[in-house]
């Protein structure tokens, strides 16, 4: 199947997060989640792969939840017609998410207390870790959903929000 991810039909128009699956959040974390959803919806490329006659074109809606240590991606068309569900083990992403959070904490501490050079160094490491997590996610989805790197980055941010405390 060819993938024409430049088509406006191959995008997400809504993302819903299962509130029961999310880690408890303070106002800052809730804000991060809302910003991540907003950013994802502003620009994304999202094309479920498989039988084109069955899947058809989008745009698509994505319901994200977590169940038994797996990320559940429930993909539907804009009219709520089911496209399919993906259940991804979080095991390959757990360490990178944990390390990413540690770098984020260091970054936020540095903003308050460190010199600009230290802040920049930590921020570069944080962005590198975020890119690495995005690449792992993109690789895990490559046979299931075609997406571009920016979409993968934004999805990785959302997935991390399930584990923010």
N, C-alpha and C positions, 0 to 999 in steps of 0.2 A: 504494500500500500504506500502510495506517495504521501508525504506530509507537507501540506501547504500551510505552514503556521503563520504566514503573513495575512491570511484571510481574516476579516473581522468576525467571521463565524466561529473561529477557533480561539475563543477567549472566555474568561469567566465574567459574568455580570453580577454575581452575588456569591458571597461566602458566608456560611453560617457556622458558628462554633457551638458545640454542645456544651452548655454551661456546666452540666454535671461532670464532664470530663476534665474541665480546667482546674488547675491548681488554684487554691484560694488566692485572691488578688487584692492588693491595696489599690488606691486610686492611681498611682503611677503605673503599675502593671496593667491595669484596665485601660489606661490611656495608650500604653504601648500596643496593646492588642488592637484597639480601634485604629490607630495609625497604621499598623501592619495591614489590616484589612483594607483600609482606604488606599494605601499605596499599591497594594496588589490589584485592586479594581481599576485604578487609574490607567495602568498599562500592564498587560500580560498577554502571554501566548499559551494556550492550553488546548491540546487536541488529544482526546482519548484515542488510543490506537486499537485496531481490531477490524472486524468486518464493517466496512464503510456502509453497507446496506442496512446493517442493524443499528450502528451508532448514528449515522447521518452527521449533519452539521449542527453546530451550536447556534447561539451562544449557550454556555453551560453555567450551572449552579453547583457549588461544591459545599457539601456538609462535612465538616471535620469533627471527629470524636476520637476518643481513646477507649479501648476495651481490652482487658487482659494483656496489657503490655504492647498492644498493637495500635498503630494509627489507622483509623478507619476513614477512608476517603470515599464518600458516597457521591457519585457524579450523576447529575440529572440535567436534562435540557431545561431551558428557561421556563417551559410550561409544566415542569415537574415530572416529565416522563423519565423513568429511570434509565440510565445508561449502564451503570454497573457500580460495584463496590470493590475497592482495593483494601486489603488488610496487610499493612506493612509492619514487620517486626521493628521495634525501636532499638533493638540491641546494637545494630551497627552505628546508630546515631547517639547512643547514650553518652559515650565518653566525650565526643566532640561537643555535645550540648553542655555537659558538665564543665569542660575546659573553657568553653565560650562564656558561660556564666561567671566563672572565676575571673576571666579577663575583663568582663563587663564591670564586675565589682571593683577591680583594680583601677579601671578607667574612671569610674565615677568617684572613687576615693582620690585619684590623682587630680581630677578637675578641681577638687576642693583644696588640695594641699601641695601639689607638685609643681615643678617648673615646667614651662611650655615644652621643652625638649622631651621630658619624661612622659608628658601627656601624649605627645605625638607618637612616641615609640610604642606606648601601650595601645594607642588607637590603631596603629598599623598592624600590630599583632592581633588585635581584636577583629579587624576587618579581614585579615588573612584567615583566621579561624572560621569566620562567618562564610567566607568563600569556600573553604574546605568542606564545611557542612553542606553547603549548597551543591557542591560537586558530588558529594556522596548521595544526596537526595536525587539529583538529576540522573546519576548512574542507576540507582535503584528503580527509578521510574521509566527508564529509557525504552523498554518494550511495552509499556502500558500507557504512558502519557507523554506526548511530545510537548516540550516547553523550552523556552529560551532561558538563558542564564539569569537574567533579571527576575523572571518569574520564579525560578528555582530559589533565588536569594529571598524573595518575598515570602514564598511558602515556607522556607526554612525558618524565617523569623516567626511566622505563625505557629509552626510546630513547636518551636522553643517556648512560645507563650503557654503551651499546655503544661510546662514544667517550671515556669517562673514562680518564685515564692517570695 
